[in-house]
Amino acid sequence: MFKRIVCLRTASVTSFHRLRVGLPVKRTLRFCGGKPSAELNFEDLIVSLNKASREPLNLPREAEIVQNEEEPENGKSKDNGNKVETISNVCKFLQSNDIEFEILKFTKNVLTTCAQCLAPKSLTISRFDGSVTCQVCDHSGSFMDFKHEVYVRQQRGTFPRPRRTVGFVEPDETSYQLTLPSGNTIFVPTTSAPPPPKADTALMSNYDDLDADLYDRVSYLNLMSEHERQERQRKLEQYESMRRLREEADKLSARGQPANDDSSPPNVAPQTSSVAPMSSQVDPMIRNIWNEAIDLADMRDVEDQTVFLSLRMLLGVDRISLDTLSRFHVKGHLDSYDNAALCYPRYKGPSGRTRPPYGLKIIRKVGDQMEKENYPEPDEFGQAKFSGIFGYHMVTPSDRRIILTTNERDALAVYDSTGGMLTVALPKAERFDHSVLPFLEDFESIYLWFPSHHEKFAKEYASYLNSSRCFIIPKRERPIELVRDNREKEINRAIREEAVRVRGRGFRSMIDVRSELRDEILNSNSKMLGLTTWKRFDALNKYLQGFRPGELTVLTGATGIGKTTFLCEYSLDLFVQGVRTLFCSFEMQEEKILKWMVVQYSGPSHVRSLARTRTYHNGIKLPLYRVEHHPSVEMWLDRFERTKGDLIIMKVDEFRDKSINQIANAIRDQVVSAGIQHVVIDNLQFLIGLANLHQDATSFEHYNQQDRFVGLMRKMATDYGVHVTLVVHPRKTDATDLDIRHFGGSARVTQEADNVLAIQKRKVDEGGKMRKFLYILKNRHAGRKVESDTLEMVFQRPTYTHILQERK
């Protein structure tokens, strides 16, 4: 007779099943009076329940009920383990249980097999809260419920096994990738991408993975185009098959049996026991109302036509053509009191006009008032079951654009005024509903036309739908209001001209950058080391940690302090390790630069041994410019030419009287054509002077040109992943320590730079002897700076080399 006992104050619910099996239940029942009663007979309990049933009672949600039932007697809360699973954990669970899944393209939700109806690719797992929703059986719940059902079915052996297994990549790889049994790593297939190819096909997810003997770019693109065409054809055939199935299903009676035919309909596959028939999912109340309703265009009774015309005029849909109302399957209904109503059906896919919908909204005129009814009705907890979307039955696989409205009348107005633009009305109006996300996954452009006072809800919807494909129409008037004012043309103009993209093409969200962010975190150490590390300047590795692509390094120091000499050895250390280098010297001839490099190259490879022995008579490690060592010059030139890296010297004479843009473009073209990884420019002031050799430019114009050239180099470093080292003279050369504010030109040089190095001399003893030190004034990525006399540069004049020693 009774199914549940309700605690009136705490509103917790205890099933009689728990009482029957002897599970622990609190004996004390708390009533509105507040005092517990240990001795309470059953008759008093019935009287109290009947009294409470006449009063409004706010029942808790299902999660609260579970928490109240499992609360320990000592009053302390207990962790029930209902935590929100991350998308990575969800994918790992599915992979470990051999369950096929895919990650959707736009929303990044997981699509997999439903554990209730066993329909493949029907269950959507939300990446936001872990909720699950099935598009076939309408099952909804949490991911923990899904895991439990999977375990139960696997124990019974009723869960389908996949035809192939996939492996989820561990976090040391980029996100959303799968490893096939053959060992190839591909991206997880999305709904917009073709299905995974067979093992013997050459279709790959990346052009670089193809065999050059079999495919080139043209044949690869042709292959992909053909595969996409076949996929579109497959979807069209699937849609056509579904349409035929629904047309045949329209001929069935209410209980799913043929009405006037004993034979089964042609081309209809028998329904499996695992998936419930479509007709059984329709609410009986919806079926009865739908069978009693009549199409507005089919009304023949003059009185009925007058009544429904009056209702349409009251709602403002009298200007909507009957053909549009018929396409949306809008019908009229009269109840037993002859109160007229319009029925707005909701669907989850293609459907015929006579087939009962999944959901129904009824707007009925009762006397002088308007009443609204929604079917199916909410459950005992006040939760309304998802019952489809108004207008969704007109969606086809070829549709790539859709317009979302919050009201059925707005959807009708947009469709009628735009000549048939696909438009639907959200089932919960402006309130967000997770259940609609799987139905909007395949659309590339989504327009949201919400009332102006509900714009914040439109932005919330856009964030869940991936705002890069969403447009908001900022129109004050609703579409139905424009239709009633004879302004239908403004609807089309608002969609095509006034719509505002929520997130522009140049901006990305966390969904878009997840793969790059994960790679940045997992590979931060290797990325910090970059291309290589210094062998001659081991102390630099401690502070800069490596030579990284895509950065801008600025070197400064007083005139004659040894910037170019240090820069030659600095770049030499890198290109002998394989770093392709472009050296642009606008201050010295290229022959002298190369002479210094060859002498440095022939010097000691281990500078510590040179500093320890203080001798150069150690075999071949001798300065080449001395006369006694001239016979070995050819040998060292041969060795220098055979270094791992490629060294290119810029011929300055070719760029006299060239503009800043022309010089920058020439450097960029050389970087692209030769695959340069390191560009050295010595120095900025001489380059600007070379560009204005025969022009009278003011100092202000020089500053502007310096800013422009630094900006071009910064852009080149970012776009092409090349490291640029730029020499800049300081504005002051006195004995005061150089600071980041003392650089020549404007502040943009140091602002754009990732690393700022400064060479300066200091008196460190009473005798006035000058010593040279390397300061690191800016270190954007590694973070460690040197602003004291820590890194001493000991110059070895015979070999033009430096020993970088760290002083404690």
CORSULMO-V55043 format. One line per field, one symbol per residue. ss: DSSP state (H for helix, E for strand, L for the rest). phi: phi as a letter, one per 30 degrees, with the letter a starting at -180 (. if undefined). psi: psi as a letter, one per 30 degrees, with the letter a starting at -180 (. if undefined). A space follows every 10 residues. Layout:
# CORSULMO-V55043
ss = ???
phi = ???
psi = ???
This chain:
# CORSULMO-V55043
ss = LLLEEELLLL LLEEEHHHHH HLLLLLLLEL LLLLLLELLL LHHHHHHHHH HHHLLLLLLL LHHHHHHHHL LLLLLLLLLL LLLLLLHHHH HHHHHHLLLL EEELLLLLLE EELLLLLLLL LLEEELLLLL EEEELLLLLE EEHHHHHHHH HHHHHHLLLL LLLLLLEELL LLLLLLEEEL LLLLEEELLL LLLLLLLLLL LLLLLLHHHL LLLLLLHHHH HHHHHHHHHH HHHHHHHHHH HHHHHHHHHL LELLLLLELL LLLLLLLLLL LLLLLLLHHH HLLHHHHHHH HHLEEHHHLL LHHHHHHHHH HHHHHLLLLL LHHHHHHLLL EEEELLLLLE EEEEEEELLL LLLLLLLLEE EEEEEELLEE EEEEELLLLL LLLLLLLLEE LHHHLLLLLL EEEEELLHHH HHHHHHHLLL LLEEELLLLL LLLHHHHHHH LLLLEEEEEL LHHHHHHHHH HHHHHLHHHE EEELLLLLHH HHHHLLLLHH HHHHHHHHEE ELLLLLLLLH HHHHHHHHHH HHLHHHHHHE LELLLLLHHH HHHLLLELLL LEEEEEELLL LLHHHHHHHH HHHHHLLLLL EEEEELLLLH HHHHHHHHHH HHLLLLHHHH HHHLLLLLLL LLLLLLHHHH HHHHHHHHHH HLLLLLEEEL LHHHHLLLLH HHHHHHHHHH HHHHLLLEEE EELHHHHHHH HLLLLLLLHH HHHHHHHHHH HHHHHHHHHH LLEEEEELLE LLLLLLLLLH HHELLLLHHH HHLLEEEEEE EEELLLLLLE EEEEEEEEEL LLLLLEEEEE EEEEEEHHHL EEEEEELL
phi = .ccbccdddd hdcbdddddd diddbdddcc cddjcdbdcb dddddddddd ddddcdbddd dddddddddc ddddiddbdc idcddddddd ddddddchcd abcddcdidc cbdddccidd hbcccdddbi dcbcdccidb lcdddddddd ddddddicdd dddbcbcddd ddcddhbbcd edjdcbdddc dccddddddc ccdbdbdddd dddcbcdddd dddddddddd dddddddddd dddddddddd ddddcicedb bdddddicdd ddddcddedd dddedddddd dddbdddcdc dddddddddd dddddicddd ddddddddid bcbcddchdd acccdbbcle adddddddbb cccccciccc bbbbbddddd cicdddbjbd jddcdbdddb bbccbcbddd dddddddcij ddbbcddchd ddbdddeddc ddddbbcccc eedcdddddd eddddiddcc bccdcddded ddddchbddd ddddddccdc ddbdddbbcd ddcedddddd ddcddddddi dabdcdbddd ddcdilccdi cbcccblddi djddddddde ddedddcjdd bccccccbdd dddddddddd dddddcdddd dddhbccbid dbddddddcd dcdddddddd dcdddccccd ddedbdiddd dddddddddd dddcidcbcc bbbddddddd dcdcbccddd dddddddddd dddddddddc iccccbcbdd dbbdddddbd dcddiddded ddddbbcbcb cbdcbddidd bcbcccdbbd cdjdcbbbdc cdccdcddch cbcccccd
psi = ekflkkjeef hlkklfeeee fglkkkfkkk afffkljfjj leeeeeeeee efffkkkjkl leeeeeeeeg klfffklkjg gilkkleeee eeeeefghkk llkleefglk kakkfefgkk hfkkjkfegg lkkkfeggkl alfeeeeeee eeeeefgfkk klflllkkkl fglllhlkjl fffkklkkkl fflllkllfg lgjlfkeffl kffekaeeee eeeeeeeeee eeeeeeeeee eeeeeeeeff flafgglkeg kflkklgjkk klffkkkeff fkkeeeeeee fflkkefgkf keeeeeefee eeeefggffk lfeeeeeghk llkkafghkk lkkjlklgak llefkklelk kkjkjjbglk lkkkklllaf ggkkkkgakk fffgklffkf klkklgkeee eeeeeefggg kjklkkegbf kkjfffeffg efkfkkkjil lefgeeeeee eeeegjffgk kkjikeklee eeefghheff eeeeefefkk keklfgklae eegeeeeeee eegeeeeeeb ealkefiffe eeeffljklg ljkkklllkg fgeeeeeeee eeeeffggjk kjjjjgelkf eeeeeeeeee efakfjfeee eefhlghibf ilkffkefge fgeeeeeeee fglelkkkkk jeffgkgkle eeeeeeeeee eeefhkfkkk jjaeeeeeee fhegkiklee eeeeeeeeee eeeeeeeeeg hkkkkkkkkl fkgafkkklf fgklalffef efkekjkkkl kkjflffgkk lklkkjfkie eefkljglie jkjjkjeegh lkjjkjk.
